[in-house]
Amino acid sequence: MASFNRKTEVKLKYVNNKVAAEMLGVTVKTLQWHTSVNGGYLGMTPTKLPNGRIMWEKEKIEALLRGEK
């Protein structure tokens, strides 16, 4: 799995499944499964765009990684 490059994602408010999975250290399939079964992952609920794409709030992911709720 490729490492997350913070420099390229710094100004984004939302990230896609691939970037979110890299940040969380899981696979895209893991995020997709949890979203399908539980409606989200570790208490985070993704935003579904009108075109069907799933986006995750970057700040919520970073807060989770910092140990905040």
N, C-alpha and C positions, 0 to 999 in steps of 0.2 A: 504494500500500500504506500502511495506517495505521501510524503510529509506535507503538512499544511503550511503554506507560505503566507504568513500574516501580511506581508508588504503588499500583496496583490489584492487583498480583501479588506483592507483597513476602512475604506469609506462606504462600504456596502452596509445597508441596514438589514437586508435579508440575504440568505445564502441558499443555494439549491441543495438537493439531497447529497450529492457527491461531496461538496465542501463541508456540509454539516456532519456527514459520516466521518470524514477525515479529522475534523476538529474533535469529535467525540471518541475516536479510536474504534469505530465499529464499521461494519460493511453497510453499503446502501441497502442491501436486502434486509438487514436487521431493522433499519429505520422504516422501510416499507412494510415489513411484517407487523411491527409494533403499531404503526399508524393504522394499518388495516384492522388489527384485532382490538387494540386498546384506544384508538383515536389519537395517539401521540406517543412520545418517547420520554420517559423519566419526568412526566409532568408537563412537558412542553407539547403544545398543539401547533402543528404547522398551518400555514395559510395556503389555501388552494386558490390558484389564480383561475380566471375564466377559461383559459386555454387548457386547464387540467394540470398544469405544473404545480408542484409542491415546493414551497419556500419556507425556510425556518428563520426565526428572528435571531440574528447574530448575537445581540446583547444577552438574550436568554441563555444561549449556549455558553457564552463566556462567563455569565454569572454561575451557571452550573459547574463549570470547570474551576471557578474560584471557590467553590464550596458554599455559595449563597443559594438561597431558595428562590 
